[in-house]
Every structure is written in C-alpha cells, then in structure tokens.
Amino acid sequence: MSAMREHFVKQKVALGNLQRGCLLELGIPIAKSDNKLIDAVESLLEDANLNVPMAFRASLKIMNEQFKSVMKEIRELEMLIEEEIKNDDVCERPQKLEGVGPVGSMMLKVYFSCIEHFKNGREASACAGLTPVQHSSGGKEKLAQFQKNQQTKSYVARYIKVH
C-alpha cells in the first residue's frame, strides 16, 4: 500500500507543478498549498474577464480534475493504511514517537521485520536511512545531517511485493 500511495503522491506533485508552471507563464503565481492551487484554478476558470484562450481553460480544467482525483485516491489509501495499523500492535507502537505517522510506522515494520539480518543497531538504522552523512578529511571525522535514502524506498517496495 505504501508503494501505491507513493506513486499517487508523485502524480499529485507532477500535476500541481504542471499547473503552477502553466499559470506562471501567464504571469499568475500560485502559493504552494494544494488547496490554494485548486481554489486559484477554479476561480480562474470562472473569471470570464481574464484573457486566456478557451483551449487553455479546457486543458487546465482537465488537469485540475485529475489533481483532485489523485488527492482523493491518496486520502483513501491513507485511510486504508490507518485501518490496517489499528489492527496491528507492531505498527501502532512507533506512532507514539514524535514525527512517526501511519505510513512511517508501516515502513518501519517492513524495514525491521527480520531483525536478525542486522549485526547491530547501526546497520539497522542504515537500512532505514537514518545514519548521518559523513564528511571526513584530514583525520577529522564529521557527521552531518541525516541523508534521505531513496534506495530504501525501492527496497521496501520490492520486499512488500515478494513477501
């Protein structure tokens, strides 16, 4: 379910950026919020005084409808994930941590389902992408910010498909 949700989130971002880019070419900037984008596009479609070609209005309306549809799909998947987590004690516990939501707790369950694969806690945290980036030179070790591991997401998606 997480992989499907991630797919829809990527679609939503792409559609939102496409709409914002098209409107920016006409000199109409839109705030980053999804709701502000929907409101701005709908008000633009209703404004007859704005000098915008009808073909552009029609295609913008189609993109906006797709955008709203994808947002609806994301909400439905998140509701399914939350229902699944309510029935699973292992997924429910990580949600008590600050910053861990339903999707994150499900991903943590998948990461650490076979804990015997890891020699120590550092290996387990590296698998989940929670190790700091290392910037060392001249014998001085410096640990910087945590790196977001994109390979981990694809690993988890493959793991879910196999198991």
Buried (B, 14 or more C-beta within 10 A) or exposed (E): EBEBBBBBBEBBEEBBEBBBEBBEEEEBEBEEEBEEBBEBBBEBBEEEEEEBEEEBBEEBBEBBEBBBBBBEBBEEBBEBBBEEBEEEEEBBEBBEEEEBBBBBBBBBBBBBEEEEEBEEEEEBBBBBBBBEEEEEEEEEEEEEEEEEBEEBBEBBBEEBEEE
